[in-house]
């Protein structure tokens, strides 16, 4: 029984959207709460080490999701999606469809 290609296209799209959202959320937390920018008028600038670390980790996690290769077992991919040695033919970044 072959996996449904529509489900794996949706998986890859959701993975990209998760990466974009996590990268943006981590960047916002890092800049606004961690660095205290932009400063609130009339208030002293505050910086938070916890927000710097947490925002940086969330941002790096989001970038990691964005750098993953598309995973499509219906097109013959085997192994885990996180395997850096998994070879693949050229595919579209969003859905994993073959190019060409």
Secondary structure as GFF3:
##gff-version 3
##sequence-region A 1 100
A	DSSP	alpha_helix	5	28	.	.	.	ID=ss1
A	DSSP	pi_helix	29	34	.	.	.	ID=ss2
A	DSSP	alpha_helix	49	67	.	.	.	ID=ss3
A	DSSP	three_ten_helix	73	75	.	.	.	ID=ss4
###
